[in-house]
């Protein structure tokens, strides 16, 4: 079993919790960085959540 298979297996049944974790991580990054990078952090978090949604 490869690394991606393990990650996919962990995420499958917990998509909502994983996406909440992504949001919390993004909030933490935003609180520690200048406001000028907030849009980039949100864009990255959104991209990660899109990938999570595509996991079957």
Secondary structure by P-SEA (a helix, b strand, c coil): ccaaaaaaaaacccaaaaaaaaaaaaaaaaaaccccaaaaaaaaaaaaaaaaaacc
